[in-house]
Amino acid sequence: MDKQRAKQIADSPVMANVTYNDTAVYIQHVSEENDTARIYPLGQPENEQNVAVSQLAEN
């Protein structure tokens, strides 16, 4: 996924179907400086992590 699309998804009130390593995730924030996204698996907000935006996929 590209950084701009990830940012659109993070800013949108509509839930998008995004995966990281075949796991559905929620994008909380996108860091434009680092090309990373703060994500967590759906239903597991305690498992936040920073990942490269390029590792995210929109399905």
C-alpha positions, -999 to +999 in steps of 0.1 A: +000+000+000+012+035-006+015+061+022-011+084+008-038+056+006-029+045+041-034+081+054-068+083+036-079+051+053-067+063+087-085+096+083-117+081+070-147+073+093-154+043+070-137+010+080-115-003+052-105-040+047-067-037+054-044-066+063-009-070+077+006-105+074-029-119+065-044-104+097-072-078+095-059-046+111-070-010+120-048+019+110-046+044+138-020+068+124+004+072+095+038+088+099+047+105+067+083+111+079+090+074+085+066+058+060+052+037+089+017+031+103+005+025+138-018-005+136-035-031+157-053-063+149-091-059+149-105-065+183-070-064+199-062-027+205-037-037+232-015-052+205-005-019+188+026-019+166+044+002+141+049-013+107+061-001+073+032+011+052+045-010+023+037-041+043-001-033+045-025-045+019-060-033+011-084-061+001 
